[in-house]
Amino acid sequence: MLILEKLKSGVSGLSSIGRALMLPISLLPAAGLLLAFGDKLGIDLMTRAGGVIFDNLPLLFAIGSAVGLASESGIAALSAAVSVLIINTTTSSVLGITPEMAMQGGKYAMVLGIPTLQMGVFGGLISGVLAATCYNKFHRIQLPEFLGFFSGKRFVAIATAFLSFLLGLVLPHIWGYVQGGIDSLSGVVNGQNQALSTFVFGLVERALIPLGLHHVWYPSFWYSFGEYITPTGQVVHGDQTIWFKMLADGVKSFSSPTYQNAGKFMQGEYPLMLFAFPAACLAMYHEANTNAKKIAAGILFSAALTCFLTGITEPVEFAFIFVSPLLYVFNAVMAGVSYMSMYLLGAHIAKSFSAGLIDYISFGILPSFNGFQTHYLAAVIVGVPMAILYYTVFRFVIRKFDVKTPGRTETASTSADVSNEELADIIMAAVGGKSNIATNGACITRLRLQVHDMELVDKEALAAVDSKGVVYVGKTGIQVIFGARAQFISNEIDDRGDSTQSANLKVQPSS
């Protein structure tokens, strides 16, 4: 029982980390588009503007993760930036790292002009977590009156600075072991059997979707595993970072002596987003009850179009993964097959965040016009058969096992006709009031809450809200999938006090 409780706490913690990582990752489409269009249009300044973001990922991850984990962003973000500077400066001094050593790459790197250890985005994440922890712990601290100026939020930066200094003294003695582990994993991932690696990556990523933990899974592959040494000697890590650096460097094959097949941990989603998931939506529509086809069409067409254009898949996947374990497993396995197939066909297509049509054009088709070997047609070669397979399997499984996909069951309806303000009140009432909400945030499609006491949560009321699904993560985590409205509902919850009158709000069944 104790092990189970610890496991639930661990899952809740990982979910919080996943939410925090969403913010810095969501900044990268801007960088990717600047690089892609800068290369296509031959505008070096635009290319450099995009490249500088990828060159400073540790700082972005520090600030972004601090904002994501702290209950207030300004002081936490500033403290995270201070932490990055202090940790790297202290580490540099302890080890006597010179700019010349850093420029040679390997275990050293330049971070914001500081020669230091090569910690990549993990170094930034350490600073972000430290700053957020200090904020959440100390922002209400009251010091003696003669030190009153340093009380409250002002103390956060002070605490972060001193703890960062201590970390800077300790990290040189332990990071070597951490780096050794990362290097070992990187060697396995980018070793001889990359077909297997890509299959496992795709399978696990889709399997973790229900818990939102896929955001914890892929950053290591995108920003840490693998090493590419540029013609100038700069060392770059991570499949996504390497792909965009190769684009900027003009490496047409997306391979080098130090890193092969850039894009292999990104491109596998294109057959799913552009072909398979829209086909699944069509199958679910065809299996909807005759009197509910109009409602199902509205839900599923919107989900399919969102997935096709932007690569945001939750509206599609949450229509089936909770009501059919068989389709959930099928989807995870097929994701692995898609990644492996794209790798075997020699495709090299990046994505900035989501593998929809926008990214497909920007990072598959456009670079090919300048001679880059993206082999973007591989997505069509893999995607068309997958679309046929998804359509056939979904129709068979839905009909054979009476799966309650959209249009096959009566559902409540609030989100279509209820404002964000009213939804915020309904959610607060269902989770036991604002006083029971420990943390409140949102990623692109999910309202992510941590509560103090899960016993106060009315799960039936949450289930009655017309969301795409509700996920309970660990002992205290709740995720409600609303699509693009999630961030606005989160803002409304932040703006509200704890009101008992919201408890009287009820979800009305659809007519």
N, C-alpha and C positions, 0 to 999 in steps of 0.2 A: 504493500500500500504506500509506504514511504517512497519507494522507487517511482511509483506511478505519479505521486504528487510532485516529485522533483522533475520528472519528465514533462509534466504539464507546465511547470514553471519555466523550464528550459525552452519549451516551444513558444510560450508567451514572450520570453526574452528575445528569441530569434525573430519572432514576428515584429517586434518593435524595431529591431535592427533593420529588417527588411523594409519597413515603412520609412526609416530614416534614410536608407540608401536611395529611395525613390527620388528625392529632391535633387541631389547632384547628378544622378543619371538622367533626369528629365531635362537638364540643361544641355545635354550633348547633341540633340537634334540641331540646335542652332549652329554648333561648331561643325557638325557633319555637312550641313547644307552649304555653309560658307566654303568649306573645302571642296565639295563636289562642284559647285557652280563656279568657284574661283578657278578650278582646274579646267572646266569645260570652256569658260569664257576667256581663259588666259589672263586673268587678273591676279597677279601675284600678291597684291595687298590683301585681297579677299581671302586667298589661300592662307596667308600668314595669320590673318585675324582668326580663322578657324583653328589653325594649328596651335596658337598660343593657349587655347583652352585645353587641348589634349596635353600640352607640355606642362600644365600646372594642375593636373588632376588631384595631387595630394591636398593642395589648398582648397579646391572645390569640395572634395569629399569631407574635409575637416569642417568647413562652414556648413555645408549641406546636412551632414549627419547631426551636427549640434542643433541646428534649427529643427530637424525632424524629431529629435529626442527630447528637447527641452520644451517646457510649457510656455516659454516666451523666447522670441528669437533673437532680438537685438543684442543683448548682453552675451548670450551664449555664442552667437556667431563671432562677435569681437573677441571673446575669450578663446575660441577655437583658433582664430588666426594668430593670436599671441602665443598659443601653445605650439603651433607649428614652428614658429620662429625660434622659440626658446629650446624646444626639444632638439631641433636640428643643429642649432648653434652649439648647444652643450655637447651633443654627441660628437660634433666635428672637432671640438676642442679636446675632448677626452681621448679620442683616437688619433688626433693629429692629422686629420684628413686634409689634404691640400687640393686646390682646384685641378692641378695636374692629375692627381690620383682619381678624382671624380670624373674627369674627362675620359679616362681610360675605360670607364664602365665597370662591369662586373658587380662587385658588392658595394660599390660607391656610386654616388650620383650627385648632381647639382639640383638643389631644391630652393627655388626663389633666390638663386645666386649664392647659396650656402653649400659648400662641399660637405656631404654627409653620407650616412648609410643609405643603401638602396632599399627603402621600405615601401616605395610605391604608394598605392592608395591605402594600404593598411596603415601606413604612418599617419596619413590624414584622418583615417577612421579612428585611430587611437586618440588623436587630439580632439576630434569631435565628440567622442564618447566621454572623454575626461571633462571637457567644457560643459556638456549637458548635465553630467552627473553633479558637477560643482554647482551649476545653476539650480537644479532641482533640490539639492541639499541645503544650499546656503543663501538663497535669494531672500529669505525672510529672517536671517540671523540678526539678532540684536546684541551689539557689543556694549561694553561699559560707556557711559556718557562721554567721557573724555576721548573715546575713539568713535563716537557716533557718526562722524563723517564717513567712516568706512563700513558702516552697517548695511545690511540688505544687499541690493544688487551690486553695489560697488565692491563688496567683498568677494563676489564671484570671480572677477578677473584676477584679484590678488591670490585667491586660493588656487585658481587654475595655473597662474604663473609659477608659484612655488612648487606645486605638484609636477608641473611640466619640467621644471629644473631637475627634480629628483628622478623623474623618468629618463631624462637625458643622461643622467649619471648611470642609471641601471641598464638601459637598453643596449649599450655597446657590449655588455657582458652576456646578454641572453638572445639578442637578435640573430646571432650566427646560427643558433639551433633552429629558430623559427624559419630563417631563410633556407636552411638545409632541408627542412620539411617541405617548404614551398617548391624548392628546386626538384626534390624527389617526385612530388606530385606532378610537377610540370613535365618531368622526363617521362612519366607514365602516360600522361595525357597527349603529349606530342611525340610519343615514341613510334615504334614500328607499326603498331596496330591502330592507326588513327580512325579506321572505319569503325572499329568497336568503340573507340572513345567518343566519336560523334554520336553513335547510336545511344550509348549510355547517357550522354549529356542531354539529348533530346527527350529521352524517356523520363528521366528524373525531373527535368524542368516542367514538363506537362503534368507529371504526377503530383508535383508540389503546388500546382495552381490553386486547389481548393483552400489551402491554408495560407496562401499568399507568401509562402516561403521560397518561391522561385526567385524572388529578389535577393535572397541570401545565397542561392546556388550559383547563379551565372556570373557575378562580378569577378570572382577569382579567375574564371576563364577569359573574361573580357579585358581585365586590367592587370593581371599578375602572371598567369601561366604563359610560358613561352618568352623568347628573347630575340629581338631583332636589333642588330647593330647597323646604324645608318652609315652612309659613306663618310660622314664627318666624325664618326666614332661615338655618337650618342647611342645609349642603350635604351630601348623601348620594350615594355612588357605588356602582355595581354593581347588577345586576338583582335579586339576592336581597335585598340590604340595602334597596334602594328599595321592593320589594314589602312587606316587613314594616314599613317606616317608614310607607308609605301606609296599611297596615292600622291601625297605631297612630294615625295622623292622621285616619282616617275618610275617606280618599279612595276612594269607592265604585267609581269607574271604573278605578282603577289606572293613570290617566294624568293628566298635568299639563302645563302649558305647557313645562316643561323636560325632561320624560321621558314617553314614550308607551309604553303596552302593557307594563307591568311583569309579569314572569312568562314572557316569551317565550323565555328561555334556561333554563327549568326544566321547563315543563309538557309538553314533547314526549315525555317518557319514560313518562307515564301510559298511553297506549295500548299501549306495549310491555310494561310490567310487568304490567298488569292483564289484558291480552288476548293479545297476540302471542306472548310467551314461553311462557305456559301452553299455548297452542295448539301451539307447536313441540314442547313436551315430550310432548303427546298424540300428535303425529305420530311422534316418535322411539319412543314406546312401541309404537304400532301396527306399526312397521317392525322391531321387535325380533324375534329368532328365537323360535319358539314355546317352546323349552325354556329360554329365558332371560328370558321376559316377567316372571316374578316378581321377579328381580333388577333388571331395568330399571324395573319399576314402583316399587320402593323408592327407587331413585336419582332417577328423574325426577319422581315425585310430591313428594318432599321438595324438590327443586330448584324445581318450579313453585310450591309453597306458600310457600317462602321468598321467591321473587321477587314473588308476588302480595301478600303481607302486608307485606314490608319493603322491596321494591325492590332487594334484593341479587341481582345477575344473574349473577355469575361461575359459580355451579353450573350454570346453564343454558347460558351462552355457551361455557364451556370444554368442554361436551359435544360441540360441533360446529365451533368456529372453527379448531381445529388439524387436524381431519381432513377438512375440506371448504373449500377457498378460495372456492368458489362461494357457499356459504352464508354465509361470512364477509363477502364483498362485498355479498351481498343484504341482510344484516342492517344493515350500515353505511348503505347507500343508503336502506333503509326507515326507519332512525332519522331521517335528514334529512327524509324525506317526512313523518314524524310531527310533527316540530317545526314544519315549515312549515305543515302542515294545521291544527294547533292554533292557530297564529298567525292564519291566514286566517279561522278560525271565531270569532276574538275571545275566546278563552279567556284567563284570567288566574289560573292556579293555581300556587302556589309549592310548593316542597318544602324540607324542612329539611335532608335529606341524600339520602334515597332515595325514589323516587316509587312507593311501594307503597300498599296500601289504607289504612294508618294515616295517611299524609300526605294521601292523597286526601280522606279524611273531614275531617281537621283543617284543611287549607288550601284545599279545594275546596268541600265541602258545607257545613260549619259556617259559614264567613264569609258564604255566600250567604243564610243565614237572617237575617242582620243587614243585608241589602241590598247586600252587596258583589257586584260583577258578575264573579264568577269564571267563569261559564258552564261549570260543571263537566261538563255533559252532553256537551260537545264530545269529551271523552275516550272516551265510549261511541260517539259517532257515528264517530269515527276508528278506535277500537279494534276494533269488531266486524268491519268489513271486513278489517282487518289480520290479525285472528285467522284468518279464513277463508283469506286469502292465505298466511299463514305455514304453516298446516296443509297446504295443497295443495302449495306449493313444497317444503316439507321432505320430505313423503312422496315426491314425484316425484324429487327430487334424491338422496335416500338410496337409493331403489330403483334408479334409473337408473345411478348411479355406485358402487353398493355402498359407501356411506359407513359407516365403522365407528363409528357412534354406540352409546350404551349398549345392551347386549343383542344386538349384532351381532358381538361379538368376545370372546374370552377375555381376562380381565384379572386382574392380580394383586390380592390383597386383603390389606391390612394395617390400614388406618385403622379399619375397622369393629370389628375384634377386638383390636387392639393399643392399649395405653395410650399416653397422651401421652409418658410417660417413655421407653417403648421406641421410639416414633417418633422422638423426639429423638436417641436413640442411632443409629438407622438412618440418619437424615439426616446426622449428624455423620460416620459411617463413610463414607457415599457422597461427601461433599465433601472428604474427606482429613483428617478430624479437626478438633477445635476450633482447633488451632493454625493451620489454613488459613482460618479464618473471620475476616475483617477486621471486618465489622459484622453484627449480627443484629437483626432487628426484624420487626414484623408490622403489617399494616393489618387491616381487618376480615376479609378472607378469605385473605390471602396471607402466607406466610412469606417475608420478603425478606432475602436474604443477599448480602453482598459477600465474595468470597474473594480470597486473595492470589495463588493460582496455579490457574488453571482447568485446567491439565494434570493436577492431582491429583484432579479431580472424576470420579467414576464415573457417567457419564450414564445407563448402562444400569440401574444400581442405583436412581438417582433415578426413572427412568421406570417401574420395577417397583413403586414405592410407589403404593398406591391413592389418589392425590390426584386433584383435578379437572384437573390439568395442571401442567407444568413449563415455565417460560419463562426463557430465557437473555437477559439484557439487557446489551448492550455487552460489554466484555472480561471483566468480573469479577462481573457481577450474576446472581443466580439467584432466581427467584420460584417457590415451590411453593404451589399453591392447595389449601388444606385446608378452606376454609369457616371457621366460627366457631372451630374448634380452633386456628387458626394462632397466635393470641396466646399460647395456653397451651403449645404446642410451642416457641415462641420463648423463653418463660420457662424451660422445662426445659433448653434449650440453654445459656441464661445461667447456670443453676445447676450445670452440669456442668464438670468439668475435662476435659483432653484425655486420652482413654482409648483405648488400643490394642485393648482387648477388644471395643469396639463394632464393630470391623472384622469380627468373626466373625459378627455378626448378619446373617441373610439374610432376604430377603422370600420368603415361601412363596406359591406359586401357589394360587389359589382352587380349591376342590373342585368 
